Amino acid sequence: MAGYVVALHRGKTIADAADAFLSRDMAATTRRSYAQTITRLTAEHGALPVAAFDDATLDTFTAATRGSCGPATWNRHVATLRSFTAFARRHGWLAGDPTAVLERRTEPADGTKAITRSSLERLFRRDDVALREKCLWRLLYETAARAQEVLGADIADLDLENKRLRVRRKGGDSDWLHFQSASARLLPRLIGGRESGPLFLAGCRPAPTRTRADRGVRSDPRRRKTSPAPSQRPVGR
């Protein structure tokens, strides 16, 4: 029986292991990040048995990557490969750890892109900023979501009791964004007495080509979803 199990493990290819690795329950963003590395690995070595995944195979795979990508991308590849080989070892498909020789690179810090917490708080408290913008900025700051994801949400997607908002991620996957108390205080004011419709309403009239006046139907410009504009870029942490 033991010999039969070993034979099964020897027959497991890197492509087989990759499919099992990516089919696990994980966040959609994590799966997409892993897939960027794993897809390249299976394209080059997919037919190779997992048990034969050694230092030489790893060197061949990473040779073209070492000098062509930045520290952040390289570190993402390293993290994915380490997670993949650890998964294979837990299942008994791989004995050693060929990724032990990989080293992470130092990512240079850039303090010019970050906004200080005190500056953000002053921005959130400004009287000349509308409630809609304050709520949007708070949500983007607290969830690190894309502007399009938040602006595409409806009132029905909001779960105030659990401080979360259901959004559609890039690629079509649905996911929960978890926000904090500051957003939870602003959102009921933003919604008012509305029970349905877009969470964020536009403050301007729709373009003439988008109205329904020609069909004799009265349109309400407040019922349009807000579209992301250059002034509504996500606020960085």
DAJOGI-V333306 format. One record per pair of residues at least 24 apart in sequence whose C-alpha atoms are under 10 Angstrom apart, sorted by the first residue. I is the first residue (numbers start at 1). J is the second residue. D is the distance in whole Angstrom. If there is no record, write none. Layout:
I|J|D, I|J|D
//
This chain:
5|92|10, 6|92|9, 6|93|9, 8|93|9, 9|49|8, 9|50|8, 9|51|7, 9|91|9, 9|92|7, 9|93|5, 9|94|8, 10|48|10, 10|49|6, 10|50|7, 10|51|6, 10|52|9, 10|92|10, 10|93|7, 10|94|9, 11|47|10, 11|48|9, 11|49|6, 11|50|8, 11|51|9, 11|93|9, 12|47|9, 12|48|9, 12|49|6, 12|50|6, 12|51|8, 12|93|7, 12|94|10, 13|42|9, 13|45|9, 13|46|6, 13|47|6, 13|48|5, 13|49|4, 13|50|5, 13|51|8, 13|52|9, 13|53|9, 13|93|9, 14|38|9, 14|41|8, 14|42|6, 14|43|10, 14|44|10, 14|45|7, 14|46|5, 14|47|6, 14|48|6, 14|49|6, 14|50|5, 14|51|9, 14|52|9, 14|53|8, 14|84|10, 14|88|9, 14|93|10, 15|39|9, 15|41|8, 15|42|5, 15|43|9, 15|44|10, 15|45|8, 15|46|4, 15|47|6, 15|48|8, 15|49|9, 15|50|9, 16|42|9, 16|46|8, 16|47|9, 16|48|10, 16|49|9, 16|50|9, 17|42|10, 17|46|9, 17|49|9, 17|50|7, 17|84|8, 17|85|9, 17|87|9, 17|88|7, 17|91|10, 17|93|8, 18|42|7, 18|46|8, 18|50|10, 18|84|8, 18|85|10, 18|87|10, 18|88|9, 20|84|10, 20|87|9, 20|88|9, 21|83|9, 21|84|7, 21|85|10, 21|87|7, 21|88|8, 22|84|9, 27|173|10, 27|175|8, 28|169|8, 28|170|10, 28|171|9, 28|172|10, 28|173|7, 28|174|9, 28|175|8, 29|169|9, 29|170|9, 29|171|10, 29|173|9, 29|175|10, 30|80|10, 32|171|10, 33|76|8, 33|77|9, 33|80|8, 34|76|8, 34|77|8, 34|79|9, 34|80|6, 34|81|9, 34|83|9, 34|84|9, 35|80|9, 36|76|10, 36|77|8, 36|80|9, 37|73|10, 37|76|8, 37|77|6, 37|78|9, 37|79|10, 37|80|7, 37|81|8, 38|77|9, 38|80|8, 38|81|8, 38|84|8, 41|81|9, 49|93|9, 49|94|9, 50|85|9, 50|88|8, 50|89|10, 50|92|10, 50|93|6, 50|94|6, 50|95|9, 51|88|9, 51|89|9, 51|92|9, 51|93|6, 51|94|5, 51|95|7, 51|96|9, 52|93|10, 52|94|8, 52|95|9, 52|96|10, 53|85|9, 53|93|10, 53|94|8, 53|95|9, 53|96|9, 53|97|9, 53|98|7, 53|99|10, 54|94|9, 54|95|10, 54|96|8, 54|97|8, 54|98|5, 54|99|9, 55|96|10, 55|97|9, 55|98|5, 55|99|8, 55|100|9, 55|101|8, 55|102|10, 56|98|9, 57|98|9, 58|98|7, 58|99|7, 58|101|10, 58|102|9, 59|98|9, 59|99|10, 59|101|10, 59|102|10, 62|102|10, 70|105|9, 70|106|10, 70|107|8, 71|104|8, 71|105|5, 71|106|6, 71|107|5, 71|108|8, 72|104|9, 72|105|8, 72|106|8, 72|107|6, 72|108|9, 73|105|10, 73|107|10, 74|103|9, 74|104|7, 74|105|7, 74|107|10, 75|102|9, 75|103|8, 75|104|5, 75|105|6, 75|106|9, 75|107|9, 76|104|9, 77|102|10, 77|104|9, 78|102|7, 78|103|8, 78|104|7, 78|105|10, 79|103|10, 79|104|9, 113|236|8, 113|237|9, 114|235|9, 114|236|6, 114|237|6, 115|235|8, 115|236|7, 115|237|7, 116|236|9, 116|237|8, 117|237|8, 120|235|9, 120|236|10, 120|237|9, 124|182|10, 131|186|8, 131|187|9, 131|189|8, 131|190|7, 132|186|9, 132|187|9, 132|189|9, 132|190|6, 132|191|10, 132|199|10, 132|200|7, 132|201|8, 132|202|9, 132|203|9, 132|226|10, 133|190|10, 133|200|9, 133|231|10, 133|232|8, 134|183|9, 134|186|8, 134|187|10, 134|190|10, 135|182|9, 135|183|6, 135|184|9, 135|185|9, 135|186|6, 135|187|7, 135|189|9, 135|190|7, 135|200|9, 136|183|9, 136|186|10, 136|187|9, 136|190|10, 136|199|10, 136|200|8, 136|232|8, 136|233|10, 136|234|9, 136|235|10, 137|183|9, 137|232|8, 137|233|9, 137|234|7, 137|235|6, 137|236|10, 138|179|9, 138|180|9, 138|182|7, 138|183|6, 138|184|10, 138|186|9, 138|187|10, 138|234|9, 138|235|8, 139|165|10, 139|177|9, 139|178|9, 139|179|7, 139|180|8, 139|182|9, 139|183|6, 139|184|9, 139|186|10, 139|187|9, 139|234|9, 139|235|9, 140|177|10, 140|179|9, 140|183|10, 140|232|10, 140|233|9, 140|234|6, 140|235|6, 140|236|8, 140|237|9, 141|179|9, 141|180|10, 141|183|10, 141|234|7, 141|235|5, 141|236|6, 141|237|6, 142|177|9, 142|178|8, 142|179|6, 142|180|6, 142|181|10, 142|182|9, 142|183|8, 142|235|9, 142|236|9, 142|237|8, 143|176|10, 143|177|6, 143|178|6, 143|179|6, 143|180|8, 143|237|10, 144|177|9, 144|178|10, 144|179|10, 144|234|8, 144|235|8, 144|236|7, 144|237|8, 145|169|9, 145|177|8, 145|178|10, 145|234|8, 145|235|10, 146|170|9, 146|228|10, 146|233|9, 146|234|7, 146|235|10, 147|227|9, 147|228|6, 147|229|9, 147|232|7, 147|233|7, 147|234|6, 147|235|9, 148|226|9, 148|227|8, 148|228|6, 148|229|10, 148|233|10, 148|234|10, 149|174|10, 149|175|10, 149|177|10, 149|228|10, 150|177|9, 150|199|9, 150|200|8, 150|226|10, 150|228|10, 151|198|8, 151|199|7, 151|200|6, 151|201|9, 151|225|7, 151|226|6, 151|227|7, 151|228|7, 152|198|7, 152|199|8, 152|200|8, 152|225|7, 152|226|8, 152|227|8, 152|228|10, 153|197|9, 153|198|6, 153|199|6, 153|200|8, 153|225|9, 154|195|10, 154|196|7, 154|197|6, 154|198|4, 154|199|5, 154|200|8, 154|201|10, 154|225|9, 155|187|10, 155|191|8, 155|194|8, 155|195|7, 155|196|5, 155|197|6, 155|198|6, 155|199|5, 155|200|9, 156|195|8, 156|196|6, 156|197|8, 156|198|9, 156|199|8, 157|196|10, 157|197|10, 157|198|9, 157|199|9, 158|187|9, 158|199|8, 159|184|10, 160|184|7, 160|185|9, 160|187|8, 160|188|8, 196|223|10, 197|223|7, 197|224|9, 197|225|9, 198|222|9, 198|223|7, 198|224|7, 198|225|6, 198|226|8, 199|223|10, 199|224|10, 199|225|8, 199|226|9, 200|224|8, 200|225|6, 200|226|6, 200|227|9, 201|225|5, 201|226|5, 201|227|9, 202|226|4, 202|227|7
//
